Amino acid sequence: MVAAITAVMMLSDSPEDGDSDYGGMLDPLLQDEGHDHRNASQHMMYTDNIQPVSFNELTAPGNAEIQVADSPDGKTYAYMAGWSEMHIVDVTDPSNTTVTGVYYDPNTQVLDVKYLEYNGREYVIVQNQIIDPGAADPNVGEWEDPAQVTVTLVDVTDKSDPSWVDSWYDADHPSGPHNLYTHMIDNEWYIFVANPDYEACDVGQGDACGGITIAHLNFAGYGDLPRIVKVGEAEVSWESTLGDGYTSTT
């Protein structure tokens, strides 16, 4: 399956009496026993008040997440995660969307894109997972390495040439991040990383088995100093959550 970004336009089809017409809408929550999520023919969902207006062919087999953000250059861009790539698409004009740049991360699955700005520059923070031992990005490592899942910081100020800034692997949580959230505190950016359970976790010997990891984005660092620096973590109650970072709050 080839993934794509499709711009859509909301149309007003409501009758004059004010009643909304939802007759053309199919239930997007398909959970009947015979449903196959891998079968595209079972996902022909639509609403009558949405019309595709633009299309860009991107990666195969697909994209995992999209974040849309306004840029200081006055344009609006979509940052799209995918397999081995992250695309930057100019969506300022929904009827004429344009791919402006691609960040390559060979043989990885790029996930969970978050956009942020700092000191006049633009970045995205993503997580990635090596899925092929062949030609993985040396900044991430080879398949045999323990750091198979990392958090990666990418500079997207130049939309035609996004560039790697830093990668960080949390050795305390070898299953890697599940979700990333950004938050600014005292004009400094931090990321909150939800960490899931993993099979090798042994709570009996004190392993960190889930919860939330907090890292500082050290943009002011010089030379080879890391830009992603772990500053703390909050573990979950194993008995009540089985290490699912979703259920922990700080």
C-alpha positions as CSV (number, residue, x, y, z in Angstrom):
1,M,0.0,0.0,0.0
2,V,1.4,3.4,-0.9
3,A,0.6,6.1,1.6
4,A,-0.3,9.6,0.7
5,I,-1.3,12.9,2.1
6,T,-4.7,14.1,1.0
7,A,-6.0,17.6,1.6
8,V,-9.7,17.8,2.2
9,M,-12.3,20.6,2.3
10,M,-15.3,20.6,4.7
11,L,-18.5,21.3,2.8
12,S,-21.7,22.6,4.2
13,D,-24.5,20.3,3.3
14,S,-26.9,21.0,6.2
15,P,-30.5,21.5,5.2
16,E,-31.9,25.0,5.6
17,D,-33.9,24.0,8.6
18,G,-30.7,23.5,10.5
19,D,-30.8,19.7,10.8
20,S,-27.6,18.0,9.9
21,D,-27.7,15.2,7.4
22,Y,-25.4,12.4,8.5
23,G,-27.1,9.8,6.3
24,G,-23.9,9.3,4.2
25,M,-21.6,8.7,7.1
26,L,-20.3,5.2,7.8
27,D,-19.4,4.2,11.3
28,P,-15.6,4.7,11.6
29,L,-15.3,2.3,14.5
30,L,-15.3,-1.1,12.8
31,Q,-15.2,-3.9,15.4
32,D,-17.4,-6.6,14.2
33,E,-15.9,-10.1,14.5
34,G,-15.2,-10.6,10.9
35,H,-13.5,-7.3,10.3
36,D,-9.9,-7.3,8.9
37,H,-7.9,-4.1,9.6
38,R,-5.4,-5.2,6.9
39,N,-8.0,-5.2,4.2
40,A,-8.3,-1.8,2.5
41,S,-11.6,-2.6,0.9
42,Q,-13.1,-2.8,4.5
43,H,-12.0,0.8,5.2
44,M,-13.9,2.8,2.5
45,M,-15.3,5.3,5.0
46,Y,-16.5,8.7,4.0
47,T,-18.8,11.6,4.9
48,D,-20.7,13.6,2.3
49,N,-19.4,17.0,3.6
50,I,-15.7,16.3,3.0
51,Q,-14.2,16.6,-0.5
52,P,-10.5,15.7,-1.4
53,V,-8.8,18.7,-3.0
54,S,-5.2,17.7,-3.3
55,F,-3.0,14.5,-3.3
56,N,0.7,13.7,-2.8
57,E,2.1,10.2,-3.1
58,L,4.5,9.4,-0.3
59,T,6.1,6.3,1.2
60,A,5.2,2.7,1.3
61,P,3.9,0.9,3.4
62,G,2.4,3.9,5.1
63,N,2.5,6.8,7.6
64,A,2.0,6.6,11.3
65,E,1.4,10.2,12.4
66,I,1.0,13.8,11.1
67,Q,1.4,17.1,12.8
68,V,0.4,20.3,11.1
69,A,2.1,23.6,12.2
70,D,2.4,27.2,11.1
71,S,6.0,28.3,10.4
72,P,7.6,31.6,11.0
73,D,8.0,31.9,7.2
74,G,4.2,32.4,7.0
75,K,3.4,29.0,5.5
76,T,1.7,25.9,7.0
77,Y,3.5,22.6,6.8
78,A,2.5,19.0,7.6
79,Y,5.2,16.8,9.1
80,M,4.4,13.2,8.3
81,A,6.0,10.1,9.8
82,G,6.5,7.0,7.8
83,W,8.7,4.0,7.2
84,S,12.3,5.0,6.7
85,E,11.3,8.6,6.0
86,M,9.6,11.7,7.4
87,H,8.0,14.0,4.8
88,I,7.5,17.8,5.0
89,V,4.6,19.0,3.0
90,D,3.6,22.6,2.3
91,V,-0.2,22.6,2.9
92,T,-0.6,26.4,2.9
93,D,-2.8,26.1,-0.2
94,P,-4.9,23.0,0.4
95,S,-5.7,22.7,-3.3
96,N,-2.0,22.6,-4.2
97,T,0.0,20.8,-1.5
98,T,3.7,20.3,-2.2
99,V,6.3,18.0,-0.8
100,T,9.2,20.3,0.1
101,G,11.6,17.9,1.9
102,V,12.3,14.5,3.2
103,Y,14.2,13.3,6.3
104,Y,15.7,9.9,5.6
105,D,16.2,7.3,8.4
106,P,16.9,4.1,6.5
107,N,15.3,0.9,7.6
108,T,13.5,2.4,10.5
109,Q,9.9,3.0,11.4
110,V,9.5,6.7,12.2
111,L,6.7,7.5,14.7
112,D,5.2,10.2,16.9
113,V,6.1,13.5,15.3
114,K,6.1,16.6,17.5
115,Y,6.9,20.1,16.2
116,L,8.5,22.9,18.2
117,E,10.4,26.2,17.8
118,Y,13.4,27.5,19.7
119,N,15.5,30.6,19.3
120,G,14.4,31.2,15.7
121,R,14.8,27.7,14.5
122,E,12.3,24.9,14.0
123,Y,12.6,21.2,15.0
124,V,10.6,18.0,15.2
125,I,11.2,15.3,17.8
126,V,10.3,11.8,16.7
127,Q,10.8,8.2,17.8
128,N,12.2,5.6,15.5
129,Q,12.7,1.8,15.6
130,I,15.1,-0.2,13.5
131,I,13.2,-2.7,11.4
132,D,16.0,-4.0,9.1
133,P,19.6,-5.0,9.9
134,G,20.8,-3.9,6.5
135,A,21.7,-0.2,6.2
136,A,20.3,1.4,9.3
137,D,21.3,5.0,10.1
138,P,24.7,4.8,12.0
139,N,23.4,7.5,14.3
140,V,20.9,5.0,15.6
141,G,22.9,1.7,15.4
142,E,22.8,-1.7,13.9
143,W,20.1,-4.3,14.6
144,E,22.4,-6.2,17.0
145,D,22.8,-3.1,19.2
146,P,20.6,-2.8,22.3
147,A,19.5,0.7,21.2
148,Q,17.0,-0.4,18.7
149,V,14.5,2.3,19.6
150,T,15.5,6.0,20.1
151,V,14.2,9.5,20.3
152,T,15.5,11.7,17.5
153,L,15.8,15.5,17.2
154,V,15.6,16.9,13.6
155,D,16.2,20.5,12.5
156,V,13.5,21.4,10.0
157,T,14.2,25.1,9.6
158,D,15.3,24.5,6.0
159,K,12.2,22.7,4.7
160,S,14.1,21.4,1.7
161,D,16.9,19.9,3.8
162,P,15.9,18.6,7.3
163,S,18.9,17.5,9.3
164,W,19.7,15.2,12.2
165,V,20.7,16.9,15.4
166,D,20.8,14.2,18.1
167,S,19.5,10.7,19.0
168,W,18.9,9.5,22.5
169,Y,18.3,5.9,23.8
170,D,17.1,5.4,27.4
171,A,18.9,2.4,28.7
172,D,16.6,2.2,31.6
173,H,13.7,1.4,29.3
174,P,15.0,-0.9,26.6
175,S,11.6,-1.3,24.9
176,G,11.9,2.3,23.9
177,P,9.4,5.2,23.9
178,H,5.7,4.6,23.1
179,N,4.5,8.3,23.0
180,L,6.3,11.7,23.1
181,Y,4.9,14.9,24.5
182,T,6.6,18.3,24.5
183,H,6.2,21.0,27.1
184,M,8.0,24.3,27.7
185,I,9.1,25.2,31.3
186,D,10.9,28.5,32.0
187,N,11.5,29.0,28.3
188,E,13.2,25.6,28.0
189,W,11.8,22.6,26.1
190,Y,11.3,19.2,27.7
191,I,9.9,16.0,26.4
192,F,7.8,13.6,28.4
193,V,8.2,10.0,27.1
194,A,5.6,7.3,27.9
195,N,7.4,4.0,28.3
196,P,5.5,0.7,27.9
197,D,6.1,-2.6,29.5
198,Y,8.5,-5.1,27.9
199,E,9.0,-8.8,28.2
200,A,12.5,-8.8,29.7
201,C,11.4,-6.5,32.6
202,D,12.1,-8.0,36.0
203,V,10.5,-5.9,38.8
204,G,12.0,-8.2,41.3
205,Q,15.5,-6.9,40.6
206,G,14.5,-3.3,40.4
207,D,14.1,-2.9,36.6
208,A,12.3,0.2,35.4
209,C,9.3,-1.3,33.7
210,G,7.3,1.7,32.5
211,G,6.1,5.1,33.4
212,I,7.2,8.5,32.2
213,T,10.8,9.7,31.4
214,I,11.6,13.4,31.3
215,A,14.3,14.8,29.1
216,H,15.6,18.3,28.5
217,L,16.2,19.5,25.0
218,N,19.6,21.2,25.5
219,F,19.6,23.5,22.5
220,A,22.3,25.7,24.1
221,G,24.8,22.8,24.2
222,Y,28.1,23.2,22.5
223,G,30.3,20.9,20.4
224,D,29.6,17.3,21.0
225,L,27.4,17.8,24.1
226,P,24.1,15.9,23.8
227,R,21.0,17.9,22.9
228,I,18.6,15.4,24.5
229,V,19.4,14.9,28.2
230,K,17.5,12.7,30.6
231,V,16.6,14.6,33.8
232,G,14.1,12.3,35.6
233,E,11.4,9.7,35.5
234,A,8.3,8.6,37.2
235,E,7.6,5.0,37.5
236,V,4.0,3.6,37.5
237,S,2.4,1.3,40.0
238,W,3.2,-2.1,38.5
239,E,0.3,-3.9,40.3
240,S,-2.4,-1.6,38.8
241,T,-1.0,-0.7,35.4
242,L,1.5,-3.5,34.4
243,G,3.9,-0.8,33.3
244,D,1.7,1.0,30.8
245,G,3.1,4.6,30.6
246,Y,-0.3,5.8,29.5
247,T,-1.7,5.6,33.0
248,S,1.0,7.5,34.9
249,T,0.8,11.2,35.6
250,T,3.3,13.6,37.0
